[in-house]
Amino acid sequence: MEEKPERIADYFVVVGLGRNRTPFQDFSSEQPQVEHVPSDPITDVVVVFPKSEAPPKGFKVLDTTPLGHSANLNAGRLFAPAVHLCYQQGKEKPPITEISVFYPENNQRKPVDHEAVAFSVDGKVADLNAGSRHPTYLTYKKGVLYGHNTAITDLCVIIPSKGEDPPAGFKMLNMNLNKGVMGPAIFLCYKKRMVCPPSVAYTPELLSRFPREDYPEFPLPESVPLFCLPFGVSVEHWDRRAPFPLPTFSTFALTNAQGQCMYGAA
């Protein structure tokens, strides 16, 4: 009996935008699709001393916590100036993708590629614990203006000792903003989401394949295009100044009606 040569792969396919151009429907969730307008990414964060400074125009002040407590980051000490964070959202500047805190007294350095909020709105030193022996500064990192970013879209301040937890969808930055001995521990929470250029998605179609005919023992499943492009064929509007996007790769496994398993890479 003649032995068949081994194959590197059973099938090679080209999947993409076909002639039908059917709008893509995401069936990955059983929950009904609810239309909502996502928040714009945060582009700037500043520090204000509210007794002597006003927040810049277009900035939102974090003056209260989710449960209505004061969000003064310098609370608990007599005669200490109140300190609040403000942030601005938009699409005209690079979004903030990371946020952190550093303590110079411990010879700690700010995270790589982070920029420190060194001065307040009117040029005062932006120490979140002004007047104490524990200087504390906020830092952040920005993404690219044109392209895909996992950007921070919302901020809040919580005080765990008063029964507060990070709101749903928020992640807590586990670094105390209020290092004073008398004040409560205060933490910053943030929410992230993928920020992408405007796009429209279509159902992927099989454009070409090799071999053209199925193997009798294992026919090519009709659902292969959806496994190759599980989020559909995305047509995106990119700015001419945007960097060229890098290719993405994925792997998948599917089982046909006969219980045979196929492994693929796209």
C-alpha atoms as one frame of an Amber mdcrd trajectory, in Angstrom:
protein
   0.000   0.000   0.000   1.413   3.369  -1.007   1.983   5.713   1.918   0.639
   9.248   1.610   3.163  12.069   2.200   2.777  14.022   5.420   1.207  17.471
   5.132   2.350  20.630   6.902  -1.296  21.694   7.074  -4.558  20.244   5.820
  -5.900  23.499   4.426  -4.671  26.971   3.580  -7.371  29.629   3.392  -7.674
  33.339   2.660 -10.443  34.992   4.668 -11.579  38.584   4.394 -14.143  41.020
   3.040 -16.248  39.345   0.341 -18.903  40.534  -2.056 -21.828  40.103   0.339
 -20.566  42.651   2.898 -23.004  41.555   5.574 -22.784  43.604   8.802 -21.058
  41.584  11.505 -23.029  40.444  14.548 -21.177  39.460  17.703 -22.712  36.282
  19.108 -19.998  35.763  21.733 -22.340  37.030  24.460 -25.806  35.750  25.202
 -26.732  39.094  26.690 -28.623  41.533  24.464 -26.443  44.155  22.851 -27.021
  47.514  24.517 -25.947  50.588  22.629 -24.047  53.106  24.721 -21.690  55.987
  24.141 -18.285  55.146  25.653 -16.416  57.749  27.672 -13.650  59.658  25.962
 -10.140  58.818  27.195  -8.460  60.966  29.834  -5.776  63.163  28.281  -4.600
  65.347  31.182  -4.387  65.137  34.984  -3.568  68.137  37.184  -3.341  68.928
  40.896  -5.199  71.870  42.434  -5.184  73.495  45.871  -8.868  74.555  45.922
  -8.499  77.338  48.504  -6.212  79.312  46.208  -6.595  77.736  42.770  -9.427
  77.092  40.345  -9.519  74.032  38.103  -8.702  74.715  34.431 -11.621  75.108
  32.050 -12.920  71.781  30.800 -11.451  69.782  33.705 -13.485  67.633  36.089
 -12.647  67.883  39.797 -12.484  64.765  41.965 -13.927  66.464  45.023 -15.983
  63.598  46.493 -15.665  59.814  46.779 -18.323  57.379  45.475 -20.106  57.482
  48.865 -19.967  61.262  49.111 -16.965  61.726  51.414 -14.441  64.461  50.766
 -11.806  63.427  48.221  -9.176  65.704  49.779  -5.940  63.753  49.331  -4.265
  65.633  52.192  -6.923  65.033  54.832  -6.438  64.464  58.561  -3.907  67.135
  59.517  -4.564  70.568  60.976  -3.698  73.536  58.762  -2.752  71.256  55.870
  -3.929  72.587  52.494  -6.600  70.599  50.721  -5.433  68.831  47.568  -7.654
  67.563  44.754  -7.093  65.908  41.408  -8.646  67.165  38.189  -8.747  65.503
  34.806  -9.749  66.290  31.254 -11.212  63.931  28.642 -11.061  64.233  24.881
  -9.764  62.905  21.585  -7.501  65.730  20.455  -4.498  64.735  22.589  -2.691
  61.439  23.298  -4.615  59.475  25.943  -3.244  58.493  29.345  -2.650  54.742
  29.392  -0.993  54.277  32.803  -1.103  56.106  36.123   0.995  55.627  39.248
   2.408  57.250  42.401   5.966  57.616  43.625   7.514  58.617  46.952  10.833
  60.535  46.599  11.678  60.104  50.303  12.274  56.385  49.716  14.669  57.116
  46.846  11.982  55.668  44.656  12.053  56.595  40.995   9.050  57.207  38.854
   8.050  54.348  36.536   9.754  54.097  33.162   8.336  56.435  30.490   6.111
  58.151  33.094   5.812  61.895  33.488   5.375  63.341  36.971   2.737  65.930
  37.829   5.338  68.191  39.416   3.427  71.474  39.679  -0.131  72.524  40.359
  -2.276  74.722  38.138  -0.690  77.948  39.444   2.855  76.585  39.674   2.949
  75.315  43.255   4.791  72.103  44.014   2.195  69.375  43.338   2.930  67.330
  46.462  -0.253  65.416  47.262   0.743  65.491  50.964   1.823  69.145  51.018
   3.155  70.200  54.408   4.007  66.682  55.580   7.266  64.757  55.715   6.036
  62.290  53.122   6.089  63.911  49.661   3.862  62.076  47.225   3.554  62.691
  43.499   1.303  61.411  40.753   2.789  60.102  37.498   1.277  59.037  34.204
   2.191  57.601  30.825   0.600  58.574  27.518  -0.176  56.480  24.477  -0.251
  57.477  20.828  -2.638  60.046  19.421  -3.585  57.989  16.373  -4.089  54.271
  16.732  -5.146  51.675  19.273  -4.693  52.396  22.990  -5.835  50.750  26.194
  -6.607  54.114  27.733  -7.832  55.300  31.124 -11.326  56.715  30.745 -12.417
  57.447  34.330 -10.956  58.111  37.780 -12.260  58.106  41.331 -10.890  58.243
  44.871 -11.918  55.816  47.623 -11.382  55.610  51.381 -11.490  51.904  52.405
 -11.672  52.725  56.129 -15.061  54.332  55.446 -16.438  51.239  53.779 -15.603
  52.106  50.188 -14.513  49.623  47.536 -13.548  50.188  43.911 -16.719  50.753
  41.856 -17.692  48.132  39.286 -15.272  48.155  36.372 -12.606  50.117  38.274
  -9.191  48.878  39.369  -7.534  50.251  42.503  -3.995  51.574  42.403  -2.571
  49.950  45.533  -0.508  52.961  46.604  -1.661  55.220  49.435  -2.097  58.834
  48.353  -2.366  60.159  51.925   0.830  59.255  53.764   0.154  61.538  56.734
   0.050  59.836  60.141  -3.336  61.258  61.172  -5.242  60.949  57.892  -7.077
  57.945  56.445  -5.522  55.894  53.673  -6.803  57.122  50.313  -6.499  55.265
  47.037  -6.968  56.163  43.395  -9.102  53.926  41.157  -9.216  53.950  37.391
 -11.214  52.429  34.556  -9.730  51.386  31.218 -11.047  50.487  27.799  -9.674
  49.967  24.324  -9.789  53.171  22.332  -9.785  52.566  18.579 -10.281  54.590
  15.401 -13.831  54.720  13.970 -14.607  51.405  12.287 -17.292  49.168  10.802
 -17.246  45.348  10.887 -18.458  42.873   8.288 -18.974  39.111   8.407 -15.789
  37.387   7.139 -16.005  35.233   4.018 -13.818  32.545   2.473 -12.028  34.191
  -0.475  -9.658  31.433  -1.493  -8.507  28.003  -0.339  -6.070  25.198  -1.056
  -6.805  22.492  -1.884  -9.966  23.470  -3.725 -11.666  20.173  -2.873 -12.283
  18.753   0.604 -10.440  15.738   1.919 -13.030  12.942   2.239 -11.860  12.055
   5.726 -11.983  15.649   6.974 -13.945  18.309   5.048 -13.218  21.972   5.674
 -15.807  23.327   8.166 -17.971  26.182   6.919 -17.349  28.117  10.158 -13.604
  28.507   9.513 -13.896  32.215   8.447 -15.464  33.142  11.797 -12.714  31.321
  13.684 -10.044  33.084  11.648 -11.606  36.527  12.243 -13.756  36.165  15.382
 -14.419  39.929  15.558 -15.290  40.246  11.901 -13.559  42.096   9.090 -12.838
  45.491  10.598 -12.585  48.467   8.239 -11.041  51.334  10.206 -10.578  55.027
   9.561  -6.963  55.911  10.327  -5.394  59.330  10.313  -2.646  59.784   7.727
  -0.226  60.623  10.542  -0.897  57.344  12.346   1.903  54.762  12.584   1.417
  51.674  10.448  -0.409  49.053  12.572   1.430  45.844  13.418  -0.108  42.518
  12.357  -1.899  40.417  14.953  -1.932  36.633  15.254  -4.286  34.148  16.901
  -4.850  30.407  17.217  -8.075  28.432  17.485  -9.539  24.933  17.729 -12.892
  23.785  16.362 -14.763  20.486  16.221 -16.888  19.370  13.290 -20.175  17.433
  13.353 -18.288  14.130  13.351 -16.353  15.065  16.464 -13.066  15.651  14.648
 -10.925  18.449  15.995  -9.105  20.998  13.840  -6.387  23.375  15.003  -5.733
  26.570  13.153  -3.652  29.743  13.164  -4.588  33.076  11.638
